[in-house]
Amino acid sequence: MKKKYRTYWRKTGLKGKWGDIFLSSILKYRPKNFLEIGVFCGVTAKNVCSTLHKIHGNNFSYTGVDLFGGTKITKEDEIEPNFLKTQKFSNPLKNIYYNYLLRENLNSLESVTKFLKRYENNTNLIKGDTNDVLKKIDLERLDYVFIDGGHSYNTVLNDLNLLYEKLKGKSKILFCDDYGKDSQIDEVKKAIDDFVKSNKVKMNIVENRFAEIIT
């Protein structure tokens, strides 16, 4: 089975081949309970839901955590995509459609909820900072986590530690973006390296971009 990553006319960090590579990981592991940290405009979320539906029918769950335009509880600076701040489009038709006709913030909770309406019975979107939110989620039921939220060293390390505490020894997948040289963010790489070294866990580098950690 193959699945093509779709952009749905929205902004996404997984452009070109990267979305397809990401979906191939989901097809490989076939998770039923999925968590995404860093939903952005919901493009990856919809691709995940579409893929899980193809595998499991309606027997899957997707949880997405994002600030959705809200405020971080930590004072440290985060590395955030510019489009979350300005919503500028290189395509003038997209700019007119979203900014002037719809007047819709694509990173808002309302916009992403509407975008995922087809899967509303399978999805749970949570607005908040992972430093707080992850402590309130039932992490033990998760099979697969895609980590692409806050990109500071402390936030990435905190997310990994909270997840690992609940998933340790269960052979679940933590799939982290921006690790390898093709999209490397130094703070993200250092946090992941320190986590892997401290906990002596197995990590694979996927296509010079993603870090795949097996708990």
C-alpha positions in Angstrom: 0.0 0.0 0.0 1.2 3.5 -0.9 -0.1 6.9 0.1 0.6 10.2 -1.5 0.9 13.2 0.9 -1.5 16.0 -0.1 -1.1 19.7 0.7 -4.8 20.6 0.4 -3.8 24.2 -0.7 -2.5 24.9 2.7 0.9 25.6 4.3 2.9 22.6 5.5 6.5 21.8 6.5 6.5 18.5 4.8 6.8 19.6 1.2 7.9 17.5 -1.8 9.1 14.0 -1.0 9.1 14.6 2.8 5.4 14.1 3.2 5.5 10.8 1.3 8.5 9.6 3.4 6.5 10.5 6.6 3.4 8.6 5.5 5.5 5.5 4.6 6.5 5.3 8.2 2.9 5.3 9.3 2.1 2.6 6.7 5.0 0.6 8.1 4.0 0.7 11.7 0.2 0.9 11.3 -0.6 2.8 14.5 -4.2 3.1 15.8 -3.6 5.8 18.4 -1.7 8.8 17.0 -0.4 12.0 18.6 0.9 15.0 16.7 2.8 17.7 18.5 2.7 20.8 16.3 -0.4 20.7 14.2 0.2 24.0 12.3 -2.5 24.3 9.6 -3.7 20.7 9.9 -2.2 19.4 6.6 -0.2 16.6 8.2 -3.2 15.9 10.5 -5.5 15.3 7.6 -3.0 13.1 5.8 -2.5 11.1 9.0 -6.3 10.7 9.4 -6.7 9.7 5.8 -4.0 7.1 6.0 -5.2 5.7 9.3 -8.7 5.5 8.0 -7.4 3.6 4.9 -5.7 1.1 7.3 -8.2 0.8 10.1 -11.5 2.2 8.9 -13.0 4.2 11.8 -11.1 2.3 14.4 -8.3 4.9 15.1 -7.7 8.0 17.1 -5.8 11.2 16.3 -4.8 13.8 18.9 -3.2 17.0 17.9 -1.6 19.5 20.2 -0.7 23.1 19.2 -0.8 26.6 20.5 -3.2 27.4 17.7 -2.3 31.1 18.0 -2.2 31.0 21.8 0.6 31.8 24.2 3.5 29.6 25.4 3.7 29.1 29.2 7.5 29.1 28.9 9.5 32.3 28.5 12.1 30.9 26.2 12.1 31.8 22.5 10.9 29.1 20.1 11.9 28.7 16.5 8.5 29.0 14.7 7.7 28.9 11.0 7.2 32.5 9.6 3.8 31.5 8.1 2.3 31.0 11.5 3.0 34.7 12.3 2.2 36.4 9.0 0.3 33.9 6.8 1.9 35.2 3.7 1.4 33.2 0.5 3.6 33.3 -2.6 0.5 32.3 -4.6 -1.6 35.5 -4.9 -4.8 33.5 -5.3 -4.2 31.8 -1.9 -3.5 35.2 -0.3 -6.7 36.6 -1.7 -8.8 33.6 -0.8 -7.7 33.1 2.8 -6.7 36.5 3.9 -9.3 38.7 2.1 -12.3 36.5 1.2 -12.4 34.0 4.1 -10.4 36.1 6.6 -9.4 32.8 8.1 -6.3 32.1 10.2 -5.3 28.7 9.0 -3.5 28.0 12.3 -6.5 28.7 14.4 -8.3 25.9 16.3 -11.5 26.8 14.5 -9.9 26.5 11.1 -8.2 23.2 11.7 -11.3 21.8 13.3 -13.3 22.6 10.3 -10.6 21.3 8.0 -10.7 17.9 9.8 -14.5 17.7 10.0 -14.7 14.5 8.0 -12.8 12.8 10.9 -14.5 14.6 13.7 -15.4 11.4 15.5 -11.8 10.2 15.5 -10.0 13.5 16.3 -9.2 15.5 19.4 -7.5 18.9 19.0 -6.0 20.4 22.2 -4.9 24.0 22.4 -2.0 24.6 24.7 1.7 24.3 25.5 3.1 20.8 25.6 5.0 21.6 28.8 1.5 21.6 30.4 -0.8 19.7 28.1 1.2 16.4 27.9 0.8 15.9 31.6 -3.0 15.8 31.1 -3.2 13.3 28.2 -3.4 9.6 28.5 0.0 8.9 26.9 0.1 5.2 27.7 -2.4 4.3 25.0 -0.4 5.9 22.2 1.3 3.9 19.4 3.0 6.7 17.5 4.0 10.3 18.2 5.1 12.9 15.6 7.1 15.6 17.3 7.2 18.9 15.4 6.1 21.5 18.0 8.3 23.8 20.0 11.8 23.7 18.7 13.8 24.9 21.6 16.2 22.5 23.4 14.2 22.5 26.6 10.8 22.0 25.0 12.0 19.1 22.8 13.7 17.4 25.7 10.7 17.9 27.9 8.4 16.5 25.3 10.6 13.4 24.8 11.0 12.8 28.6 7.3 13.1 29.3 6.4 10.7 26.5 9.2 8.2 27.3 8.1 8.1 30.9 4.8 6.6 29.8 5.9 4.6 26.7 9.2 3.1 27.9 9.7 -0.5 27.0 6.5 -0.6 24.9 8.2 -0.5 21.4 6.2 2.6 20.4 7.4 5.2 17.9 8.6 8.7 18.5 9.1 10.3 15.1 10.9 13.7 15.3 11.3 16.3 12.6 14.2 18.6 11.9 17.0 16.3 13.2 18.9 15.4 10.1 21.0 17.6 7.9 18.3 18.2 5.3 16.2 20.3 7.8 18.4 20.4 10.9 17.7 22.7 13.7 20.6 22.6 16.1 18.6 22.8 19.3 16.4 20.0 18.2 19.3 17.8 17.3 21.1 18.4 20.5 18.0 17.7 22.6 17.4 14.4 20.8 21.0 13.4 21.0 21.1 14.1 24.7 17.8 12.2 25.3 19.0 9.2 23.3 22.3 9.1 25.2 20.8 9.6 28.6 18.1 6.9 28.1 20.2 4.5 25.9 17.4 4.1 23.4 17.5 3.0 19.8 17.4 5.8 17.2 17.3 5.6 13.4 17.9 8.6 11.1 15.3 8.5 8.3 16.3 10.1 4.9 18.7 12.6 6.5 15.8 14.5 8.1 13.8 12.6 10.7 14.9 10.9 13.9 12.9 7.7 14.7 13.1 6.6 18.3 11.7 3.3 19.4 10.8 3.3 23.1 
